[in-house]
Amino acid sequence: MMKKINIKRILPFFCALLAFSTCKVESDSIFTMFDDVKVTFHNHSQYAIVEDAVVNDGDSVHIYFTITSAHEDMMAIVVDSTNGTGTYSQREILTTESERRSYSGVRKFKMQRDGKMTFRFYAKNDKNVYIGDGYTSITVDGAPSYTLFADRKLYAPVEGEDSPSFLSFSTGQTYSYNEAAAFSDQIDFGIDTIFDNRPQYSTFLVYNLYALTVDEYPVPYYDVSGWTKRETKFSAPITASNAYTTFTRTLVSSSRIGEQASNQAINREQTDGIQYTQGLAAASMMYFQTPEGKYGAMYVNQATRDQQGRHYVSVDIKIQK
């Protein structure tokens, strides 16, 4: 015998299904609602790129683009760029009446940053609302042009001990006195320490550096008379509050390092601090130039002690390849 269908029980389900079907027809899917906007890249010059590319420091880059909207006017075009440090910039271009459905432009720049920069081009409507970017972007990857040596520890020289107090910019290695003797042709500087000359800070160490070309060697119990003397030069220490920002955010390619360093007087063989806030003081920076002509910068992270109580400074170094 056929069962009797209870209309009262299935009616709510039928209504819900009908409502869902109606919404599906009338509403855009989140996966297709921005399909009206398209972005196309063009090969209009010898520097043009139309897809992700790797370029060298100093290369010119042109990104020619056309952005179109099939059904809605574009009142503004936004050029958005981000880089590997998490910083970004935006440029908003207001369109004219003839450009509301199709806009063409170009982004030109010289690559002066190692690492990736990603560019997006998107449109906004008359309500200032995002309406699409064509689901595309272009990433420009700056090939490595400088070398970073991070957290190199240089220990205060102590008579009778053999801790690393010498450093080579070409290798990024630190060396003790006995080790450095065998690699003196690579050694760019050593460090020495004195106590702060002010009575209230008399227990504070002052760290200074010296090239091996100095006339009067500051560590009397090290004999370097037979060593090769590299003629590395240094700027005066820079203690400005923005030294860290300059080191991390400005010195981002070989060309940028060269531009900034060439504006400094790089003519010193040693520092001559007499207070702990001078010389190789924490949060200070200095530029240098090697005998081979390479520019670089060195930032002092901290002056402290290790678990064994040994005093040291930690430095980060950037040097042109």
ZILINDA-V604718 format. One record per pair of residues at least 12 apart in sequence whose ideal C-beta (glycine too) atoms are under 10 Angstrom apart, sorted by the first residue. I is the first residue (numbers start at 1). J is the second residue. Records with the same first field share a line. If there is no record, write none. Layout:
I->J, J
This chain:
33->131, 132
34->122, 123, 130, 131, 132, 133, 134, 135
35->70, 71, 132, 134, 135
36->68, 69, 70, 71, 72, 123, 131, 132, 134
37->67, 68, 69, 70, 71, 72, 74, 121, 122, 123, 130, 131, 132, 133, 134, 135
38->66, 67, 68, 69, 70, 102, 132, 133, 134, 135, 136
39->65, 66, 67, 68, 77, 120, 121, 122, 123, 132, 133, 134, 135, 136, 137, 138
40->64, 65, 66, 67, 68, 104, 121, 134, 136
41->63, 64, 65, 66, 119, 121, 134, 136, 138
42->62, 63, 64, 65, 66, 104, 106
43->62, 64
44->62, 63, 64, 104, 106
45->60, 62, 64, 106, 108
46->60, 62
47->59, 60, 61, 62, 63, 64, 108, 109, 110
48->60, 61, 62, 63, 64, 106, 108
49->61, 62, 63, 64, 119, 138, 139, 140
50->63, 64, 65, 138
51->136, 138, 139
52->116, 118, 137, 138, 139, 140, 141
53->138, 139, 140, 141
54->111, 116, 139, 140, 141, 142, 143
55->110, 111, 117, 140, 141, 142, 143
56->111, 114, 142, 143, 144, 145, 253, 254, 255
57->110, 111, 112, 113, 114, 142, 143, 144, 145, 146, 252, 253, 254, 255, 256, 257, 258, 320, 321
58->110, 111, 112, 142, 145, 253, 254, 255, 258
59->109, 110, 111, 112, 140, 142, 143
60->108, 109, 110, 111
61->107, 108, 109, 110, 111, 117, 119, 138, 140, 142
62->106, 107, 108, 109
63->79, 81, 105, 106, 107, 108, 109, 119, 121, 138, 140
64->104, 105, 106, 107, 108
65->77, 79, 103, 104, 105, 106, 107, 119, 121, 134, 136, 138
66->102, 103, 104, 105, 121, 134
67->95, 99, 101, 102, 103, 104, 105, 121, 122, 123, 132, 133, 134
68->101, 102, 103, 104, 123, 132, 134
69->100, 101, 102, 103, 123, 125, 131, 132, 134
70->101, 132
71->101, 131
72->100, 101, 123, 125, 126, 129, 131, 132
73->95, 97, 99, 100, 101, 123, 125, 126, 131
74->93, 94, 95, 99, 100, 101, 102, 103, 122, 123, 124, 125, 126, 131, 132
75->94, 95, 99, 100, 123, 124, 125, 126, 127, 128, 129, 131
76->92, 93, 94, 95, 103, 122, 123, 124, 125, 126, 128
77->91, 92, 93, 94, 95, 99, 103, 104, 105, 121, 122, 123, 124
78->90, 91, 92, 93, 120, 121, 122, 123, 124, 130, 133
79->91, 92, 93, 105, 107, 119, 120, 121, 122
80->92, 118, 119, 120, 121, 122, 133, 137
81->107, 109, 117, 118, 119, 120, 137, 138, 140
82->116, 117, 118, 119, 120, 137, 139
83->113, 114, 115, 116, 117, 118, 140, 142, 252
84->113, 114, 115, 116, 117, 118, 141, 142, 252
85->113, 115, 248, 249, 252
87->249
88->117, 118, 120
89->117
90->120
91->105, 107
92->124, 128
93->105, 121
94->124
95->123, 124
100->123, 125, 126
101->123
103->121, 123
105->121
107->119, 121, 138, 140
109->140
110->255
111->140, 141, 142, 143, 145, 253, 255
112->142, 145, 252, 253, 254, 255, 256, 257, 259
113->140, 141, 142, 145, 252, 253, 255, 256
114->141, 142, 143, 144, 145, 146, 148, 252, 253, 254, 256, 318, 321
115->140, 141, 142, 143, 144, 252, 253
116->139, 140, 141, 142
117->138, 139, 140, 141, 142
118->137, 138, 139, 140, 141
119->136, 137, 138, 139, 140
120->133, 134, 136, 137, 138
121->133, 134, 136, 137, 138
122->134, 136, 137
142->252, 253, 254
143->253, 321
144->253, 254, 321
145->252, 253, 254, 255, 256, 257, 258, 320, 321
146->251, 252, 253, 254, 255, 256, 257, 258, 294, 295, 296, 297, 317, 318, 319, 320, 321
147->169, 170, 171, 172, 254, 294, 296, 317, 318, 319, 320, 321
148->172, 251, 316, 317, 318, 319
149->167, 168, 169, 171, 172, 173, 174, 296, 298, 315, 316, 317, 318, 319
150->172, 299, 301, 314, 315, 316, 317, 318
151->301, 302, 314, 315, 316, 317
152->164, 167, 168, 172, 173, 174, 298, 301, 312, 313, 314, 315, 316, 317
153->165, 167, 174, 301, 302, 304, 306, 310, 312, 313, 314, 315
154->166, 167, 174, 175, 189, 190, 191, 207, 209, 280, 300, 303, 311, 312, 313, 314, 315
155->174, 176, 191, 193, 305, 306, 310, 311, 312, 313
156->191, 192, 193, 194, 205, 207, 303, 305, 310, 311, 312, 313
157->176, 177, 190, 191, 192, 193, 218, 219, 221, 222, 311
158->193, 219, 221, 310, 311
159->219, 220, 221, 222
160->221
161->176, 177, 310
162->175, 176, 177, 178, 179
163->176, 177, 306, 308, 310, 311, 312
164->176, 177, 179, 180, 190, 191, 312
165->177, 180, 189, 190, 191, 192, 193, 207, 209, 219, 222, 312, 313
166->179, 180, 181, 183, 184, 186, 187, 188, 189, 190, 191, 209, 212, 222, 224, 227
167->180, 186, 187, 188, 189, 190, 191, 209, 298, 315, 317
168->180, 183, 184, 185, 186, 187, 188, 189, 230, 232, 290
169->186, 187, 188, 189, 230, 232, 288, 289, 290, 292, 294, 296, 298, 317, 319
170->185, 186, 187, 188, 230, 290, 292, 294, 319
171->183, 186, 187, 188
172->317, 319
173->186, 187
174->190, 191, 312, 315
175->187, 190
177->190, 219, 221, 222, 223, 224
180->212, 222, 224, 227
181->222, 223, 224, 226, 227
182->227
183->227, 228
184->212, 224, 226, 227, 228, 229, 230
185->227, 228, 229, 230
186->228, 230
187->211, 212, 224, 227, 228, 229, 230, 232
188->209, 211, 212, 230, 231, 232, 233, 234, 288, 290, 291, 296, 298, 317, 319
189->208, 209, 210, 211, 212, 213, 214, 230, 232, 234, 269, 270, 271, 288, 298
190->208, 209, 210, 211, 212, 214, 217, 218, 219, 222, 224, 270
191->207, 208, 209, 210, 218, 219, 270, 271, 279, 280, 312, 313, 315
192->206, 207, 208, 209, 210, 217, 218, 219, 220, 222, 270, 271, 279
193->205, 206, 207, 208, 218, 219, 273, 276, 279, 280, 303, 311, 312, 313
194->206, 207, 208, 218, 273, 274, 275, 276, 279
195->274, 276
196->273, 274, 275, 276, 277, 278
197->273, 274, 275, 276
198->274, 275, 276
201->275, 276, 277
203->276
204->275, 276, 277, 303
205->276, 279, 303, 305, 311, 312, 313
206->271, 272, 273, 274, 275, 276, 277, 278, 279, 280, 281, 303
207->271, 273, 276, 278, 279, 280, 281, 282, 300, 303, 311, 312, 313, 315
208->237, 270, 271, 272, 273, 274, 278, 279, 280
209->232, 234, 237, 268, 269, 270, 271, 273, 279, 280, 286, 288, 298, 313, 315
210->234, 268, 269, 270, 271, 272
211->229, 230, 231, 232, 233, 234, 268, 269, 270, 288, 291
212->224, 227, 228, 229, 230, 231, 232, 269
213->229, 230, 231, 232, 233, 269, 270, 291
214->229, 268, 269, 270
215->269, 270
216->270
217->270
218->270, 272
229->291
230->290, 291, 292
231->269, 289, 290, 291
232->266, 268, 269, 288, 289, 290, 291, 292, 294, 296
233->265, 266, 267, 268, 269, 287, 288, 289, 290, 291
234->264, 265, 266, 267, 268, 269, 270, 271, 286, 287, 288, 289, 298
235->261, 263, 264, 265, 266, 267, 268, 271, 285, 286, 287, 288, 289, 297, 298
236->264, 265, 266, 267, 268, 271, 272, 278, 284, 286, 287
237->268, 271, 273, 277, 278, 279, 280, 281, 284, 285, 286, 287, 298, 300
238->264, 283, 284, 285, 286, 287, 297, 299
239->277, 278, 281, 282, 283, 284, 285, 286, 300
240->283, 284, 285
241->283
242->285
243->283, 284, 285, 286, 297, 299, 300
244->283, 284, 285, 299, 300, 301, 316
246->260, 285, 297, 299
247->260, 285, 297, 298, 299, 300, 316, 317, 318
248->299, 316, 318
250->297
251->285, 287, 295, 296, 297, 299, 318
252->318
253->318, 320
254->294, 295, 296, 318, 319, 320, 321
255->295, 320
256->318
257->287, 294, 295, 296, 297, 318, 319, 320
258->289, 293, 294, 295, 296, 320
259->295
260->287, 295, 297
261->286, 287, 288, 289, 294, 295, 296, 297, 320
262->287, 289, 295
263->287
264->286, 287, 288, 289, 295, 297
265->287
266->286, 287, 288, 289, 295
267->289
268->286, 288
271->284, 286
276->303
279->300, 303, 313
280->298, 300, 303, 313, 315
281->300, 302, 303, 313
282->299, 300, 301, 302, 303, 304, 313, 314
283->299, 300, 301, 302, 303
284->298, 299, 300, 303, 315
285->297, 298, 299, 300, 315, 316
286->298, 299, 300, 315
287->318
288->317, 319
289->319, 320
290->319, 320
292->320
293->320
294->319, 320, 321
295->318, 319, 320
296->317, 318, 319, 320
297->316, 317, 318, 319
298->315, 316, 317, 318, 319
299->314, 315, 316, 317, 318
300->313, 314, 315, 316
301->313, 314, 315, 316
302->314, 315
